[in-house]
Amino acid sequence: MAENEVSEHKRPASQPLHEVGPGADSHRRWLIAVIIAAIVAGVLIWGIQSRLKDEAKLRAVVAQTAMPSVSVVLPKRAAPAQEIILPGNAQPFISSPIYARTDGYLKKWYFDIGAHVKKDQLLAVIDTPEIDQQLQQARGDLDTAQANVAIAKITADRWQGLVSDGSVSQQETDQAVINLKAMQATLQANAANVRRLEKLQSFEKVYAPFDGIITARSTDIGALIDAGAGGSSAAAGVSGGASTEPRELFHMAAIRTLRVYVAVPEVYSPSVRSGGSATLTLDEFPGETLRGTIVRNTNSINLASRTLLVEVDIDNPTGRLLPGAYVFVHLKLPDVTHSVTIPADTLIFRKEGLQVGLVRDGKARLVSVKINHDYGNSVDIISGLQPTDAVIVNPSDSLVDGTAVRVSNN
């Protein structure tokens, strides 16, 4: 019994010093719970923040994807322009159709296309038998009228001599005088008819009205000629019947001086003055420069093309330059013009006029521009753009000023 008491008394001494009672266990459990709660809260907060960041990124990506994507290009600065080169069309100084003035048959023609003729040179002869017969009859009527006037004058003079001694009455004398006047009027009418027919007969011969070349011949020997036309048989209409519209016998052109017509853009129209000089070049004469003179312009801007029609005259004494030739006209500018070049697929054609789209501060801006030269794949812009502007390539037809856009090209 004593041993049992001794052993029970020593057991507490063998227990570890850190062990405590029931209060220590509850404190440890509380501490563990707090740590676990903090970990869970941290995990939850981290998860929520991650999800919010992912949602923000997703919204940004969606907004970026929904925003129109555009490609841009920077304008290239062009060399300063001291002249403009414009296409022109060379025309004869005089271009005239030659018509018949009398009826008949073409008897002979003397010049064909390409022939150089002088003023008043005979081009063709028309056989006019009807006119010849009419003229012969008119001359016979004129002779008759002259004879009638002669006898009427003798009768009137005689009656006027007899009326003084009462041999004839005054009424008979007045009738003789009036008859003379009527015969004289008939004589004048017959004389006028003879002159008319002689003029028509003179039209049997067709002469050149000026120095030039024959550019067309629309008749041939034996063709029926109507006054004012080249020939009814040659002027058949679409339905196969004879046309009533006049047709020329020949067409002539004066080419010692050529008129070159050129359409000058409105922006350069103040630089074009009558009396100024211009140089011309042609593809058929490479390396050769011709001199011309600005003689006149329409003094009116064409509403459709916004251009001023200008005429430049150029001497062509040897006939080297051909009417209808395609000519490049070089016009000097009084001031140096600066411009930029952009691709042609950047242009926007709308009712507001010619525009391009720019990207400024992440938004599309539509600005109006003016073209200096059109090179086909590219255009030269004289106003509205700077070399630092980001120009939208292939802009959408629905592009609106102020639309947010993103640049896709690197």
C-alpha positions in Angstrom: 0.0 0.0 0.0 2.8 2.3 0.8 4.5 1.6 -2.6 1.3 2.5 -4.4 1.2 5.8 -2.7 4.8 6.5 -3.4 4.3 5.8 -7.2 1.2 7.9 -7.4 3.0 10.7 -5.7 5.9 10.7 -8.1 3.9 10.6 -11.5 3.2 14.3 -11.7 6.9 15.1 -11.5 7.6 13.0 -14.7 5.2 15.2 -16.8 6.6 17.7 -19.3 6.9 21.3 -18.0 5.0 22.8 -21.0 1.9 20.9 -20.5 -0.9 22.9 -19.0 -4.5 22.5 -18.3 -7.7 22.7 -20.3 -7.4 26.5 -20.8 -4.2 26.2 -22.8 -5.9 23.8 -25.3 -8.8 26.1 -26.0 -6.4 29.0 -26.7 -4.4 26.9 -29.2 -7.5 25.9 -31.0 -8.7 29.5 -31.2 -5.3 30.5 -32.6 -5.4 27.8 -35.3 -8.9 28.8 -36.3 -7.8 32.4 -36.7 -4.9 31.4 -38.9 -7.1 29.2 -41.1 -9.6 32.0 -41.4 -6.9 34.5 -42.4 -5.6 32.0 -45.0 -9.1 31.4 -46.4 -9.8 35.2 -46.5 -6.5 35.8 -48.2 -7.3 33.1 -50.8 -10.7 34.6 -51.4 -9.4 38.1 -51.7 -6.6 37.0 -54.1 -9.2 35.0 -56.1 -11.6 38.0 -56.3 -8.8 40.4 -57.3 -7.6 38.0 -59.9 -11.1 37.6 -61.3 -11.6 41.4 -61.4 -8.3 41.8 -63.2 -9.2 39.1 -65.7 -12.6 40.8 -66.2 -11.0 44.1 -66.8 -8.6 42.6 -69.3 -11.5 40.9 -71.0 -13.4 44.1 -71.2 -10.4 45.9 -72.6 -9.8 43.1 -75.2 -13.5 43.1 -76.2 -13.5 46.9 -76.5 -10.3 46.8 -78.5 -11.8 44.1 -80.7 -15.0 46.0 -81.2 -13.1 49.1 -82.2 -12.6 49.4 -86.0 -9.1 48.5 -87.1 -7.4 50.7 -89.7 -4.1 50.8 -91.4 -2.3 54.1 -91.8 0.4 55.5 -94.0 2.4 58.7 -93.7 2.3 61.2 -96.6 5.6 61.5 -98.5 6.8 65.0 -99.0 7.1 65.8 -102.7 9.7 68.0 -104.3 8.7 71.7 -104.5 6.8 72.2 -107.7 7.8 75.1 -110.0 5.6 74.1 -112.9 2.6 71.9 -113.6 2.4 69.4 -116.5 -1.1 68.9 -117.9 -2.4 67.0 -120.9 -3.6 68.9 -123.9 -5.3 68.3 -127.2 -3.9 69.9 -130.4 -6.5 71.2 -132.9 -6.2 73.0 -136.2 -6.3 76.7 -136.2 -9.2 76.5 -138.7 -11.2 73.4 -139.4 -14.0 73.7 -141.9 -16.3 71.5 -144.0 -16.6 72.3 -147.7 -20.2 72.0 -149.0 -21.7 72.2 -152.5 -23.7 75.4 -153.3 -25.4 74.1 -156.4 -27.2 70.9 -157.7 -25.7 68.5 -160.2 -23.3 65.6 -160.5 -19.6 65.6 -159.5 -17.6 65.9 -162.6 -14.1 65.8 -161.2 -12.2 66.2 -158.0 -8.5 67.2 -157.9 -7.3 66.6 -154.3 -7.5 63.7 -151.9 -6.9 63.3 -148.2 -3.5 64.6 -147.0 -3.1 67.0 -149.9 -1.8 70.5 -149.2 -3.8 73.2 -151.0 -3.6 76.9 -151.3 -6.4 79.4 -151.0 -8.6 79.7 -154.1 -7.2 76.5 -155.5 -9.7 74.4 -157.5 -10.8 71.3 -155.5 -13.7 69.9 -157.7 -16.0 70.6 -160.6 -19.8 69.9 -160.5 -21.7 69.3 -163.8 -25.0 71.3 -163.6 -27.0 70.9 -166.8 -30.2 72.2 -165.3 -28.6 75.4 -164.1 -27.0 75.9 -167.5 -30.4 75.5 -169.2 -32.1 77.8 -166.7 -29.4 80.4 -167.2 -29.8 80.2 -171.0 -33.6 80.7 -170.6 -33.1 83.6 -168.2 -30.7 85.3 -170.6 -33.4 85.0 -173.3 -36.0 86.5 -171.0 -33.6 89.3 -170.3 -33.1 90.0 -174.0 -36.9 90.1 -174.4 -37.3 92.4 -171.5 -34.6 94.7 -172.9 -36.4 94.9 -176.2 -39.7 95.6 -174.5 -38.2 98.4 -172.5 -36.7 99.9 -175.7 -40.0 99.9 -177.5 -41.9 101.2 -174.4 -39.4 104.0 -174.0 -39.8 105.0 -177.7 -43.6 105.0 -177.3 -43.5 107.0 -174.1 -41.2 109.6 -175.5 -43.4 109.9 -178.6 -46.6 110.3 -176.6 -45.0 112.9 -174.4 -44.0 114.9 -177.6 -47.6 114.7 -179.0 -49.5 115.5 -175.9 -48.2 119.1 -176.0 -50.1 119.9 -179.2 -53.2 117.9 -178.3 -52.6 115.1 -180.7 -53.0 112.5 -178.0 -54.7 112.6 -174.6 -52.9 113.0 -171.3 -54.3 109.6 -170.1 -52.8 107.8 -173.1 -49.5 109.5 -172.4 -49.6 108.5 -168.7 -50.4 104.9 -169.7 -47.3 104.9 -172.0 -45.1 106.2 -169.3 -46.4 103.7 -166.7 -46.0 100.9 -169.2 -42.3 101.9 -169.6 -41.8 101.8 -165.9 -43.4 98.3 -165.7 -41.1 97.1 -168.5 -38.1 98.5 -166.8 -39.1 96.7 -163.5 -39.4 93.4 -165.5 -36.0 94.1 -167.0 -34.5 94.5 -163.6 -36.1 91.3 -162.4 -34.8 89.3 -165.4 -31.4 90.8 -164.9 -31.4 89.8 -161.2 -32.5 86.2 -162.2 -29.6 86.0 -164.7 -27.1 87.2 -162.0 -28.5 84.6 -159.6 -28.1 81.8 -162.1 -24.7 82.9 -163.1 -23.7 82.8 -159.4 -25.1 79.3 -159.1 -23.3 78.3 -162.2 -20.0 79.7 -160.7 -20.6 77.3 -157.8 -19.9 74.5 -160.3 -16.3 75.0 -159.3 -15.4 74.4 -155.7 -12.4 76.4 -154.4 -10.3 76.1 -151.2 -11.3 78.9 -148.8 -7.8 79.0 -147.1 -4.4 77.4 -147.1 -4.5 74.0 -145.5 -4.7 70.3 -145.9 -7.6 68.0 -147.0 -8.5 65.8 -144.1 -11.5 64.1 -145.6 -13.1 63.6 -149.0 -16.7 62.4 -148.8 -17.7 62.3 -152.5 -16.6 60.8 -155.8 -17.1 61.2 -159.5 -20.7 60.8 -160.7 -22.2 61.3 -157.2 -25.5 63.2 -157.1 -24.9 66.6 -155.5 -27.5 68.6 -153.7 -27.0 72.2 -152.7 -25.5 72.3 -149.2 -24.6 68.6 -149.3 -22.0 66.2 -150.5 -24.3 63.9 -152.2 -27.7 62.3 -151.4 -26.6 58.9 -152.4 -23.7 59.0 -149.9 -25.8 60.4 -147.1 -28.1 57.4 -146.4 -29.7 57.3 -143.0 -29.9 54.3 -140.6 -33.2 53.2 -142.2 -31.7 53.1 -145.7 -33.4 56.2 -147.0 -31.7 59.4 -148.1 -30.8 61.7 -145.3 -31.8 65.4 -145.5 -28.8 66.5 -143.4 -26.0 68.1 -145.5 -22.9 66.2 -146.0 -19.5 67.8 -146.8 -17.7 67.3 -150.1 -14.3 67.9 -148.4 -13.0 68.8 -144.9 -10.1 71.2 -144.7 -7.8 72.1 -141.8 -5.3 75.0 -141.4 -2.3 73.6 -139.5 0.4 76.3 -139.8 -0.7 77.3 -136.3 -2.3 74.8 -133.9 -4.5 75.5 -131.0 -3.7 73.4 -127.9 -6.6 73.2 -125.4 -5.7 72.3 -121.8 -7.8 72.1 -118.7 -6.1 73.9 -115.8 -7.2 73.0 -112.3 -9.0 75.8 -110.4 -6.2 76.1 -107.8 -3.8 77.1 -110.6 -6.1 79.3 -112.6 -4.8 82.6 -111.2 -1.3 81.7 -112.6 -2.6 81.5 -116.2 -2.5 84.8 -118.0 -3.0 85.6 -121.6 0.2 86.5 -123.4 2.2 84.2 -121.1 4.5 81.5 -122.5 4.2 77.7 -122.2 6.4 74.8 -123.3 5.0 71.6 -124.9 6.4 68.1 -125.2 5.1 65.1 -127.2 5.8 61.4 -126.9 6.6 61.2 -130.6 9.4 63.8 -130.2 11.3 62.6 -127.1 13.7 65.1 -125.7 12.3 68.0 -127.8 10.6 71.0 -126.3 8.3 73.3 -128.2 7.3 76.9 -127.4 3.7 78.1 -127.3 1.8 81.2 -126.3 -1.2 81.4 -124.0 -3.7 83.4 -126.1 -7.0 83.1 -124.3 -9.1 81.2 -121.8 -12.8 80.9 -121.1 -12.7 83.1 -118.0 -15.1 80.6 -116.4 -14.5 77.5 -114.2 -16.2 74.3 -115.5 -18.6 73.2 -112.8 -18.2 69.5 -113.5 -14.4 69.3 -113.6 -13.5 72.5 -111.6 -11.0 73.5 -114.4 -10.3 76.5 -116.6 -10.1 75.8 -120.3 -7.0 77.5 -121.7 -5.9 77.9 -125.4 -2.2 77.7 -126.2 -1.2 78.5 -129.8 2.0 77.0 -131.3 3.5 77.7 -134.7 3.7 74.7 -137.0 5.1 76.0 -140.3 6.5 72.6 -141.5 3.4 70.6 -140.5 5.3 68.3 -138.2 2.7 68.5 -135.5 -0.6 66.8 -136.5 -4.0 67.9 -135.4 -5.5 65.7 -132.7 -2.1 65.0 -131.2 -1.8 64.3 -127.4 0.4 67.1 -126.0 1.9 67.7 -122.5 1.7 71.4 -121.6 4.2 72.7 -119.1 3.0 75.9 -117.3 5.3 77.8 -115.0 4.1 78.7 -111.5 4.8 82.2 -110.0 5.5 80.7 -106.6 7.0 77.4 -105.5 4.3 75.0 -104.5 4.8 72.4 -101.7 2.8 69.2 -101.7 2.7 65.6 -100.3 2.0 62.3 -102.1 -0.4 59.6 -100.8 -1.8 56.4 -102.2 -4.9 56.8 -104.4 -6.8 54.2 -102.2 -6.8 56.7 -99.3 -9.2 59.1 -101.0 -12.9 59.4 -100.0 -15.4 60.6 -102.6 -18.5 62.0 -101.0 -20.9 64.9 -101.5 -18.8 67.0 -99.2 -16.0 66.8 -101.8 -12.7 65.0 -101.9 -11.6 63.9 -98.4 -9.1 61.6 -96.6 -9.4 60.0 -93.1 -6.7 60.7 -90.5 -6.1 59.1 -87.1 -5.7 61.7 -84.4 -5.8 60.9 -80.6 -7.3 57.4 -81.4 -10.2 58.8 -83.4 -10.8 59.2 -87.1 -10.9 62.7 -88.5 -12.2 63.5 -92.1 -10.4 66.4 -93.8 -10.8 67.9 -97.2 -7.9 67.9 -99.6 -7.0 69.2 -103.1 -5.2 67.2 -105.8 -2.2 68.7 -107.6 -1.4 65.7 -109.8 -3.0 62.3 -110.4 -0.4 59.6 -111.1 -2.9 56.7 -111.1 -1.7 54.7 -108.1 -0.9 57.8 -106.1 -1.9 61.4 -106.0 -0.1 64.7 -105.2 -2.0 66.7 -102.6 -1.4 70.4 -102.5 -3.5 71.4 -99.4 -5.1 69.7 -96.4 -2.3 67.3 -95.4 1.0 67.5 -93.5 3.9 64.9 -93.7 3.2 63.9 -90.0 -0.5 63.0 -90.6 -1.5 59.4 -90.2 -3.7 58.8 -93.3 -6.1 55.8 -93.3 -5.7 53.3 -96.1 -8.8 51.9 -97.8 -11.3 53.8 -95.5 -14.7 52.2 -95.0 -17.6 53.9 -96.7 -19.3 54.1 -93.3 -16.4 55.9 -91.7 -17.7 58.8 -89.6 -15.7 61.7 -88.3 -14.9 61.2 -84.6 -15.2 57.4 -84.7 -12.7 55.6 -82.3 -10.3 53.4 -84.2 -7.2 51.4 -83.6 -4.2 51.2 -85.8 -3.4 47.7 -86.9 -0.3 48.0 -88.9 3.1 47.6 -87.2 
